[in-house]
């Protein structure tokens, strides 16, 4: 369904994404997790063929056998919505504030052969499916007239309207309170069984990953440093960065502590990227070679691999 091979994205000398490779099969949910600045959102934009102005993309992003990186812009536009769609971080900026929800959800289906009235009915049905009360009334409202949770449901409905093969959810619960976050996670869990394509969830929230995903890719400084099933990443992390992320998750801290653990220092500058392992300056078990030699990708089990000099098969 989705195959990414050697994907790199650069902004001048800044190498925001470096050699990312991943796959997502039909009806599978994969998670992309990492700190802010690790390249998650750059990857999300590349998956829908919509990089930031001035970005240069290299590699392959195949969705249903079609490479969105190699495709001309006209073909990319045709793929968005039908082949791939995205739930953006902020629903308020995902919609036009001067048009009603109904106008936009109807226009989003402009490639459909359905007449306008049928497209509006389809939009109302999708809003009902994602849990918006009184969808006909919601269609006549502007996005700012909806609550935060309703906005996010509307964004999910918009992404699903054309039944895309790949759905990318970029931080789908970031702006929500705990109660609404739980409701949106529950909705996405239901939709994963109905959606016939693949879903990519991009987040820094390990709880969301644990609730939704089958497999996980851990990103650091523009690279994928570990991949595995959700259970392997949670209970048998091999890369020191993955181990540090898990250790910082409050859900994995037993008892009461005076201070939550943190990872020292910060993500390195990628203009240009540091030599060797990018995590070496923050790694508690780094060796001399870690600062000079790029670590190999080591397979530790079926579908489980990590890029670290200390990892053994």
C-alpha positions as CSV (number, residue, x, y, z in Angstrom):
1,X,0.0,0.0,0.0
2,X,2.8,2.4,1.0
3,X,6.5,1.9,0.3
4,X,9.0,4.6,1.1
5,X,12.6,4.0,-0.1
6,X,15.6,6.2,0.6
7,X,13.5,9.4,1.1
8,X,15.5,12.5,1.7
9,X,14.2,16.1,2.0
10,X,16.6,19.1,2.2
11,X,16.2,22.8,2.6
12,X,19.4,24.2,1.1
13,X,22.1,22.8,3.4
14,X,19.7,21.6,6.0
15,X,19.0,17.9,5.6
16,X,15.7,17.6,7.4
17,X,15.0,14.0,6.3
18,X,17.8,11.5,5.5
19,X,17.3,8.2,3.8
20,X,14.0,7.2,5.3
21,X,12.6,3.8,4.3
22,X,9.3,2.3,5.6
23,X,6.3,0.3,4.5
24,X,2.6,0.2,5.5
25,X,0.4,-2.6,4.4
26,X,-3.3,-2.6,3.7
27,X,-5.4,-2.1,6.9
28,X,-2.2,-1.5,8.9
29,X,-1.6,1.4,11.2
30,X,2.0,2.5,11.6
31,X,3.3,5.1,13.9
32,X,6.1,7.7,13.4
33,X,7.4,8.9,16.8
34,X,10.1,11.3,18.0
35,X,10.9,14.6,19.6
36,X,9.9,18.0,18.0
37,X,12.4,18.8,15.3
38,X,13.2,15.1,14.4
39,X,11.6,15.4,10.9
40,X,8.2,13.9,11.5
41,X,6.2,16.7,9.9
42,X,8.7,16.9,7.0
43,X,8.0,13.2,6.4
44,X,4.3,13.8,6.6
45,X,4.4,16.5,4.0
46,X,6.6,14.3,1.7
47,X,4.1,11.5,1.9
48,X,1.4,13.6,0.4
49,X,3.7,15.2,-2.1
50,X,3.4,18.6,-0.6
51,X,6.9,19.7,0.7
52,X,7.5,23.2,2.0
53,X,8.6,25.8,-0.5
54,X,12.2,25.4,-1.5
55,X,12.4,21.8,-0.4
56,X,14.2,19.2,-2.5
57,X,12.9,15.6,-2.3
58,X,14.8,12.5,-3.4
59,X,13.9,8.9,-3.1
60,X,10.6,7.1,-3.6
61,X,7.1,7.3,-2.1
62,X,4.9,4.7,-3.7
63,X,1.2,4.7,-2.9
64,X,-0.6,1.9,-4.5
65,X,2.3,1.4,-6.9
66,X,2.5,5.1,-8.0
67,X,5.5,7.2,-7.0
68,X,4.3,10.6,-5.8
69,X,7.9,12.0,-5.7
70,X,8.6,11.3,-9.4
71,X,5.1,12.4,-10.5
72,X,4.6,15.9,-12.0
73,X,2.6,18.4,-9.9
74,X,-0.6,17.8,-11.9
75,X,-0.5,14.1,-11.2
76,X,0.3,14.8,-7.5
77,X,-2.8,16.9,-7.2
78,X,-4.8,14.1,-8.7
79,X,-3.4,11.7,-6.1
80,X,-4.2,13.9,-3.1
81,X,-7.6,13.0,-1.8
82,X,-8.1,9.9,-3.8
83,X,-4.8,8.1,-3.2
84,X,-3.5,9.9,-0.1
85,X,-5.1,12.3,2.4
86,X,-4.0,14.0,5.5
87,X,-5.4,15.0,8.9
88,X,-3.4,18.1,9.7
89,X,-2.3,19.2,13.2
90,X,-4.6,22.3,13.4
91,X,-8.1,22.0,12.0
92,X,-8.5,25.8,12.2
93,X,-5.9,26.3,9.5
94,X,-7.0,23.2,7.5
95,X,-10.3,24.9,6.5
96,X,-11.0,28.2,4.8
97,X,-12.5,30.5,7.5
98,X,-14.8,32.4,5.2
99,X,-16.5,29.4,3.6
100,X,-19.0,27.1,5.4
101,X,-18.0,23.5,6.2
102,X,-20.6,22.3,3.6
103,X,-19.1,24.4,0.8
104,X,-15.7,23.0,1.4
105,X,-16.6,19.4,2.0
106,X,-18.6,19.5,-1.2
107,X,-15.8,21.1,-3.2
108,X,-13.3,18.6,-1.8
109,X,-15.2,16.0,-3.9
110,X,-14.8,17.9,-7.2
111,X,-13.2,15.0,-8.9
112,X,-16.2,12.8,-8.1
113,X,-18.9,12.2,-10.8
114,X,-21.6,12.9,-8.3
115,X,-23.9,15.9,-8.6
116,X,-23.4,18.7,-6.0
117,X,-26.5,17.7,-4.0
118,X,-25.2,14.1,-3.7
119,X,-21.8,15.3,-2.7
120,X,-23.3,17.4,0.1
121,X,-25.3,14.4,1.3
122,X,-22.1,12.3,1.3
123,X,-20.4,15.0,3.3
124,X,-23.3,15.0,5.8
125,X,-23.1,11.2,6.1
126,X,-19.3,11.3,6.7
127,X,-19.8,14.0,9.4
128,X,-22.4,11.7,11.1
129,X,-20.0,8.8,10.9
130,X,-17.2,10.7,12.7
131,X,-19.7,11.7,15.5
132,X,-20.7,15.3,14.7
133,X,-24.2,15.9,16.2
134,X,-26.7,17.3,13.7
135,X,-24.4,17.1,10.6
136,X,-26.8,19.0,8.4
137,X,-26.6,22.0,10.7
138,X,-22.8,21.6,11.0
139,X,-22.5,21.9,7.2
140,X,-23.9,25.4,7.3
141,X,-21.4,26.5,10.0
142,X,-17.9,27.9,9.7
143,X,-15.0,26.2,11.2
144,X,-14.6,28.7,14.1
145,X,-18.2,28.0,15.2
146,X,-17.3,24.5,16.1
147,X,-15.6,23.3,19.3
148,X,-12.1,21.9,19.3
149,X,-13.3,18.3,19.2
150,X,-15.8,18.9,16.5
151,X,-13.2,20.6,14.4
152,X,-10.9,17.6,14.6
153,X,-13.8,15.3,13.7
154,X,-14.6,17.5,10.7
155,X,-10.9,17.3,9.7
156,X,-11.0,13.5,9.9
157,X,-14.3,13.5,7.8
158,X,-12.6,15.7,5.2
159,X,-9.7,13.4,4.9
160,X,-11.9,10.3,4.5
161,X,-14.4,11.7,2.0
162,X,-12.7,10.3,-1.1
163,X,-11.8,7.0,0.6
164,X,-8.0,7.4,0.1
165,X,-5.6,4.4,0.0
166,X,-3.3,6.1,2.5
167,X,-4.4,8.3,5.4
168,X,-1.7,10.4,7.2
169,X,-2.6,11.7,10.6
170,X,-0.1,14.4,11.7
171,X,-0.4,14.9,15.5
172,X,-4.2,14.2,15.5
173,X,-4.7,14.9,19.2
174,X,-2.2,17.7,19.9
175,X,-4.6,20.6,20.5
176,X,-7.2,18.5,22.5
177,X,-7.8,18.1,26.2
178,X,-7.5,14.7,27.8
179,X,-11.2,13.8,27.5
180,X,-11.5,14.8,23.8
181,X,-8.1,13.1,23.0
182,X,-9.5,9.8,24.3
183,X,-12.6,10.3,22.2
184,X,-10.6,11.0,19.0
185,X,-8.3,8.0,19.7
186,X,-11.5,5.8,20.1
187,X,-12.8,7.1,16.8
188,X,-9.6,6.5,15.0
189,X,-9.5,3.0,16.4
190,X,-13.0,2.3,15.0
191,X,-12.1,3.8,11.6
192,X,-9.0,1.6,11.3
193,X,-11.2,-1.4,11.0
194,X,-13.5,0.3,8.4
195,X,-10.7,2.0,6.4
196,X,-9.4,-0.4,3.7
197,X,-6.2,1.5,3.2
198,X,-3.1,2.1,5.4
199,X,-2.9,4.7,8.2
200,X,0.3,6.6,9.2
201,X,0.1,8.2,12.6
202,X,2.7,10.9,13.3
203,X,3.1,12.0,16.9
204,X,5.4,12.6,19.8
205,X,2.8,11.0,22.2
206,X,3.7,7.5,23.0
207,X,0.3,6.9,24.5
208,X,-1.3,7.5,21.1
209,X,1.2,5.1,19.5
210,X,0.3,2.4,22.0
211,X,-3.4,2.8,21.5
212,X,-3.5,2.8,17.7
213,X,-0.4,1.4,16.0
214,X,0.6,-2.1,14.8
215,X,4.2,-1.1,14.1
216,X,6.4,1.9,15.0
217,X,9.2,3.8,13.4
218,X,11.3,5.9,15.8
219,X,12.9,9.1,14.3
220,X,15.8,11.2,15.5
221,X,17.5,14.1,13.7
222,X,15.9,13.3,10.3
223,X,16.6,9.5,10.4
224,X,14.7,6.4,11.3
225,X,16.8,4.9,14.1
226,X,14.6,1.9,15.1
227,X,11.6,0.1,13.7
228,X,9.5,-2.8,15.1
229,X,6.1,-3.8,16.4
230,X,4.5,-1.6,19.0
231,X,5.1,-4.4,21.6
232,X,8.8,-4.6,20.6
233,X,9.3,-0.9,20.8
234,X,7.7,-0.6,24.2
235,X,9.0,-3.7,25.8
236,X,12.3,-4.5,24.0
237,X,13.7,-1.2,22.7
238,X,17.2,-1.6,21.3
239,X,18.3,1.9,20.3
240,X,19.5,4.1,23.2
241,X,17.3,6.9,21.9
242,X,14.2,4.7,21.9
243,X,15.1,3.5,25.4
244,X,15.4,7.2,26.5
245,X,12.0,8.1,25.0
246,X,10.3,5.2,26.8
247,X,12.0,6.2,30.1
248,X,10.7,9.7,29.8
249,X,7.1,8.6,29.3
250,X,5.2,9.2,32.6
251,X,3.1,6.0,31.9
252,X,6.3,4.0,32.4
253,X,7.3,5.6,35.7
254,X,6.4,3.6,38.8
255,X,5.5,5.4,42.0
256,X,6.0,9.0,42.8
257,X,9.1,11.0,41.6
258,X,10.2,14.5,42.4
259,X,11.4,15.2,38.8
260,X,10.5,13.5,35.6
261,X,13.4,12.1,33.6
262,X,14.6,14.0,30.5
263,X,17.0,13.4,27.7
264,X,19.9,15.9,28.2
265,X,20.9,18.5,25.6
266,X,18.8,18.9,22.4
267,X,18.4,17.6,18.8
268,X,21.5,18.6,16.8
269,X,21.7,21.2,14.1
270,X,21.2,19.6,10.7
271,X,23.1,22.3,8.7
272,X,25.0,20.1,8.2
273,X,24.2,16.9,10.2
274,X,27.0,15.8,12.6
275,X,29.3,13.0,11.6
276,X,28.7,9.5,12.9
277,X,25.6,8.8,15.0
278,X,23.5,11.9,15.5
279,X,22.5,10.8,19.0
280,X,26.1,10.3,20.2
281,X,26.4,13.6,22.0
282,X,23.3,12.8,24.1
283,X,23.8,9.0,24.4
284,X,24.9,7.6,27.8
285,X,26.6,4.6,26.2
286,X,28.3,6.3,23.2
287,X,31.7,5.0,22.2
288,X,34.5,6.9,20.3
289,X,33.4,5.3,17.0
290,X,29.9,6.6,17.5
291,X,31.1,10.1,16.9
292,X,32.9,9.3,13.6
293,X,31.2,6.3,11.9
294,X,27.6,6.2,10.9
295,X,25.9,3.2,12.6
296,X,24.7,0.3,10.5
297,X,21.1,-0.9,10.5
298,X,21.1,-4.1,12.5
299,X,18.2,-6.6,12.2
300,X,17.5,-8.0,15.6
301,X,14.3,-10.0,14.7
302,X,11.6,-10.3,12.0
303,X,10.7,-6.7,11.2
304,X,12.7,-5.3,14.2
305,X,15.9,-3.3,13.4
306,X,17.9,-0.5,15.0
307,X,20.8,1.7,13.8
308,X,23.3,1.5,16.6
309,X,26.9,0.3,16.9
310,X,26.1,-1.5,20.2
311,X,23.1,-3.4,18.9
312,X,23.8,-7.1,17.9
313,X,21.6,-9.4,16.0
